[in-house]
Amino acid sequence: MSVNSTVIVGGGLVGLTTAASLKLIGHEVVVLEQAPRIRAVGAGIGLWANALREFDRLGIGPAIRDMGIQQNTWFFNSAGEPVRAPGYTDRDHQFLLVPRPELNSLLADTVGRDRIRVDAHVSGYTETGSDVVVHLANGETLRTDLLIGSDGVHSSVRKQLVPGSDAVAHSGHYAWRAIVPTGDRSTEATVLTVGHRRTRGGYARIARDRTMWMVNQFDAGPLTGSKRERALERAQNLAEAGWNDELLSLIAGTPEESILENQVTLVPELPHWTSAHVALIGDAAHGLSPHIASGGTLGIEDVGVLRSTLAAEADLEKALTTYEHARSSRFEAVREHSAAVEHAGDAVEFAQRYAAFSHWMLTTAPATP
């Protein structure tokens, strides 16, 4: 069957990109976002070259590059000694760091604000033999050819498509981050430190006038004090003999209400991502720990593959099955790399495993036709 209408649940990065991309192949798209406005959860997002290719296809690549800052990441141990894995190049360490609010606003404009409904709470759906009826909490229904769940790790679409697939806590793993004015700080380089007690963190210029800092810890133990105090306590694991004073200063100067603190949650490996008229995409399908800093990019990859299979295959169920097989097999390898990076014992091992992952991701990324 040909797809004329598509409803996308979730107006975040991947949902909006999906809507913009499917418009290119003639879909009439509607985005349902439960928040009262299009917003961005989180501070900044790293976009690797494989994601930027999709944005180039949408015609907004130059605008996104203009709003972000190119990163060339260096790793350090807690004493400030730089580490890079031999055999890898700058290309394996370079990505664009973009502020989420500006990016989501640009994507919403690209989709068309008239195609986005906010305050739209999806309570469920009914899949018929020929289409899907989407049920909203206010009693309204929408009939569509294709329903896409892009509603994150706590996806309501996934909950119905794959019962028992609720997100689970990555036990003991917490992350803190914030965006602050750069001021007169010299934070041009991306600094990521692998420290003691399974703590990692650093800072990077995210826009010309703003810097993002981030700290995460596995097996974090009990949390006491304010968010700022908790972040500073972990950041001490990244600082020896005067190293990382800049990070400590950034955290100490951040207002409490500006600090994001999250218990990291994961989506369990799913037995399937699709049905005849429903598909999961992005974190709704494969939400992983953010310590590999590529969840957004891999979600954008999903978009390109889904668009390509829908354009090439007239039978919707076959197209969705092809998409699922392509992406689920790729994520088997992503999970292996993610676990390897998580369990790196020191900065040297981390640098090696991270570069191995980023090189693999970039060199095996699906082509964008």
C-alpha positions in Angstrom: 0.0 0.0 0.0 1.1 3.6 -0.5 1.5 5.7 2.6 -0.4 9.0 2.5 -0.6 9.9 6.1 1.8 9.5 9.0 1.3 10.4 12.7 4.5 10.8 14.7 4.2 10.7 18.5 6.9 12.8 20.1 8.2 16.2 19.1 11.8 15.9 20.1 15.0 15.7 17.9 14.2 12.4 16.2 10.5 12.9 15.9 10.8 16.3 14.3 13.6 15.0 12.0 11.4 12.0 11.0 8.5 14.4 10.1 10.8 16.6 8.0 12.4 13.6 6.3 9.1 11.8 5.4 7.7 15.0 4.0 10.4 14.7 1.3 8.8 11.5 0.0 5.3 12.8 0.1 3.9 11.9 3.5 1.3 14.1 5.1 2.7 14.2 8.6 1.3 15.2 11.9 3.5 15.4 15.0 1.8 14.9 18.4 3.8 16.4 21.3 2.4 16.1 24.9 4.3 19.1 26.2 2.6 22.5 25.9 5.3 23.7 23.5 8.2 22.3 21.4 11.1 22.3 23.8 14.4 20.5 24.4 15.1 18.1 27.2 18.8 18.3 28.0 21.5 20.8 27.4 23.3 20.0 24.1 23.5 17.3 21.6 26.5 15.9 19.7 26.0 15.4 16.0 28.5 13.2 14.1 29.0 13.4 10.4 26.5 10.6 9.7 23.7 12.7 11.3 24.8 15.9 9.5 24.4 14.1 6.2 20.7 13.7 6.9 20.3 17.3 7.8 22.1 18.3 4.6 19.4 16.2 2.7 16.8 18.3 4.5 18.5 21.5 3.4 19.3 22.7 7.0 22.8 21.3 7.4 24.5 24.7 6.9 22.2 26.4 9.5 22.9 23.7 12.0 26.6 23.9 11.5 26.3 27.7 12.0 24.5 27.3 15.3 27.0 24.7 16.8 30.6 24.4 17.6 32.9 21.8 16.0 34.5 19.6 18.6 37.8 17.7 18.5 37.7 15.7 21.7 40.7 15.1 23.8 40.7 12.7 26.7 42.6 13.2 30.0 43.3 11.2 33.1 42.5 12.8 36.5 46.0 14.2 36.6 45.5 16.1 33.4 47.6 14.0 31.2 46.2 13.9 27.6 45.4 10.5 26.1 44.5 9.5 22.5 44.4 6.0 21.1 47.1 5.3 18.5 45.9 4.4 15.0 42.9 6.8 15.0 42.7 10.3 13.4 41.0 13.6 14.3 38.0 12.5 12.2 37.3 9.7 14.7 37.1 12.4 17.5 35.2 15.2 15.7 31.5 16.1 16.0 29.3 19.1 16.1 27.9 20.2 19.5 24.6 22.0 19.2 22.3 23.6 21.7 19.1 21.6 21.8 16.6 24.5 22.0 17.8 26.2 18.8 18.0 22.9 17.0 14.5 21.8 17.9 13.2 25.2 16.9 14.8 25.0 13.5 13.4 21.5 13.0 9.9 22.6 14.0 10.1 25.4 11.4 11.3 22.8 8.8 8.4 20.5 9.5 5.9 23.4 9.6 4.4 24.5 12.9 0.9 23.9 11.5 1.8 20.2 11.3 2.7 20.0 15.0 0.1 19.6 17.8 1.2 20.3 21.3 -0.7 19.4 24.5 -1.6 16.2 22.6 -1.6 13.2 25.0 -1.8 9.8 23.2 -3.6 7.2 25.3 -3.3 4.3 22.9 -4.0 3.1 19.4 -6.0 0.5 17.5 -4.4 -1.2 14.6 -6.9 -2.3 11.9 -6.3 -4.4 8.9 -5.7 -1.3 6.7 -4.6 1.5 9.0 -4.2 2.8 12.6 -6.6 4.7 14.8 -4.7 6.9 17.3 -6.6 7.7 20.5 -5.9 10.9 22.4 -6.6 11.5 26.0 -9.3 14.1 25.2 -11.4 11.5 23.4 -10.3 12.6 19.9 -9.1 10.0 17.4 -6.8 10.3 14.3 -6.8 7.7 11.5 -3.5 7.2 9.8 -1.6 4.8 7.5 1.5 4.8 9.6 2.1 5.5 13.3 5.7 6.2 14.5 6.6 6.1 18.2 9.4 8.6 18.7 8.4 9.3 22.3 11.6 8.5 24.1 12.7 5.9 26.6 9.3 6.0 28.4 7.4 5.6 25.1 3.6 5.0 25.3 3.7 3.6 21.8 6.3 1.0 22.7 4.4 0.1 25.9 1.5 -1.1 23.7 3.5 -2.5 20.8 5.8 -4.5 23.1 4.1 -5.1 26.4 6.5 -5.5 29.4 9.2 -3.3 27.7 9.2 -0.5 30.3 12.5 1.4 30.6 14.8 0.2 33.4 17.2 2.2 35.6 20.9 1.8 34.8 21.5 1.1 38.5 23.6 3.6 40.2 24.3 5.6 37.1 23.6 9.4 37.3 24.4 12.3 35.1 24.6 16.1 35.8 25.0 18.8 33.2 24.2 22.4 32.5 24.8 25.2 30.0 26.3 28.4 31.4 27.6 31.7 29.9 31.1 31.3 28.7 32.2 34.8 29.8 35.9 35.2 29.6 36.7 31.6 30.0 38.9 29.9 27.5 36.9 26.8 26.8 37.6 26.3 23.1 38.7 22.7 23.4 36.5 19.8 24.4 37.9 18.3 27.6 36.7 14.9 28.8 38.4 13.4 31.9 38.2 9.8 32.9 38.7 9.9 36.7 38.5 7.8 39.8 35.5 5.9 41.1 34.0 5.3 37.6 33.5 9.1 37.2 33.8 10.9 33.8 33.1 14.4 32.8 34.2 17.6 31.2 33.2 20.7 29.3 32.9 22.1 25.8 31.9 25.3 24.1 28.4 24.6 22.8 27.8 28.0 21.1 29.8 31.2 20.7 28.6 32.5 24.1 27.8 29.3 26.0 29.6 26.4 27.5 28.2 23.0 28.6 29.6 21.0 31.4 28.7 17.4 32.3 29.6 14.8 34.9 28.5 11.2 35.1 29.2 8.4 37.5 28.5 4.7 37.5 27.9 3.2 40.9 27.3 6.7 42.3 26.2 5.6 45.7 23.8 7.6 48.0 23.0 11.1 46.8 23.2 13.8 49.5 23.1 17.6 49.4 22.0 19.8 46.6 22.4 19.0 42.9 25.4 21.4 42.7 27.0 19.7 45.7 26.4 16.3 44.2 27.9 17.3 40.9 30.9 18.9 42.6 31.5 15.9 44.8 31.8 13.7 41.7 33.9 16.3 39.8 36.5 16.0 42.5 37.2 12.5 41.2 38.3 14.3 37.9 40.6 16.7 39.5 44.2 16.2 40.9 46.9 18.8 41.6 45.1 21.8 40.1 43.8 19.9 37.0 40.2 20.6 36.1 39.8 23.8 38.2 37.9 25.1 35.2 35.3 22.3 35.5 35.0 22.9 39.2 34.5 26.6 38.7 31.9 26.1 36.0 29.9 23.8 38.3 30.3 26.0 41.4 29.0 29.0 39.5 25.9 27.3 38.0 22.6 28.2 39.6 20.9 25.2 41.3 17.8 25.5 39.1 19.9 25.3 35.9 21.5 22.0 36.7 19.9 18.9 35.1 20.3 15.7 37.2 19.2 12.3 35.8 19.1 8.7 36.9 20.1 7.1 33.6 17.4 4.8 32.2 17.7 2.2 29.4 15.3 0.5 27.0 15.6 -3.3 27.2 16.5 -5.1 24.0 13.2 -5.5 22.2 11.9 -8.6 20.4 10.5 -6.4 17.6 10.3 -2.7 16.8 7.4 -2.8 14.2 4.1 -4.2 13.3 2.1 -3.8 10.0 1.4 -0.1 10.6 3.5 0.9 13.6 7.2 1.6 14.0 9.5 2.7 16.9 12.4 5.0 16.2 15.2 6.7 18.2 15.3 6.2 22.0 11.8 4.7 22.0 13.4 1.7 20.2 16.9 1.6 21.6 17.5 4.1 24.4 21.0 3.6 25.7 23.2 5.2 28.3 24.5 8.7 27.2 28.1 7.8 28.0 28.8 7.1 24.3 27.5 10.5 23.3 25.8 9.3 20.1 22.2 8.5 20.9 20.9 11.4 18.9 23.1 10.6 15.9 22.1 7.0 15.9 18.4 8.1 16.1 19.0 10.3 13.0 20.5 7.3 11.3 17.2 5.5 12.0 15.4 8.3 10.2 17.4 8.0 7.0 17.0 4.2 6.9 13.2 4.4 7.5 12.8 7.0 4.8 14.8 5.0 2.3 12.9 1.8 2.9 9.6 3.5 2.7 10.6 5.1 -0.5 11.9 1.9 -2.0 9.2 -0.6 -0.9 5.5 -0.1 -1.8 4.4 -2.7 0.8 4.3 -0.9 4.1 4.7 -4.0 6.3 7.7 -5.2 4.2 9.3 -1.7 4.4 8.9 -1.6 8.2 10.3 -5.1 8.5 13.3 -4.2 6.4 13.9 -1.1 8.5 13.7 -3.1 11.7 16.1 -5.7 10.6 18.6 -3.2 9.4 18.6 -1.1 12.6 18.2 -3.9 15.2 21.2 -5.7 13.8 23.3 -2.5 13.9 22.3 -2.0 17.5 23.6 -5.4 18.5 27.1 -4.0 17.7 26.3 -0.6 19.3 25.4 -2.4 22.6 28.7 -4.2 22.6 30.6 -1.0 22.1 28.6 0.8 24.7 29.4 -1.9 27.3 33.1 -1.9 26.4 33.3 1.9 26.8 31.3 1.8 30.1 33.7 -0.8 31.6 37.0 0.8 30.5 39.3 0.8 33.5 41.2 3.9 33.0 41.7 6.8 30.5 44.0 4.9 28.2 41.5 2.0 27.9 38.6 4.5 27.6 40.3 6.4 24.8 41.0 3.1 22.9 37.5 1.8 23.2 35.8 5.1 22.5 37.8 5.7 19.3 37.1 2.1 18.2 33.4 2.8 18.6 33.3 6.2 16.9 35.5 4.9 14.0 33.1 1.9 13.5 30.0 4.1 13.7 31.3 6.5 11.1 32.8 4.0 8.7 29.8 1.6 8.8 27.0 4.3 8.8 24.3 3.6 6.2 24.6 5.6 3.1 22.1 8.4 2.5 20.7 8.0 -1.1 
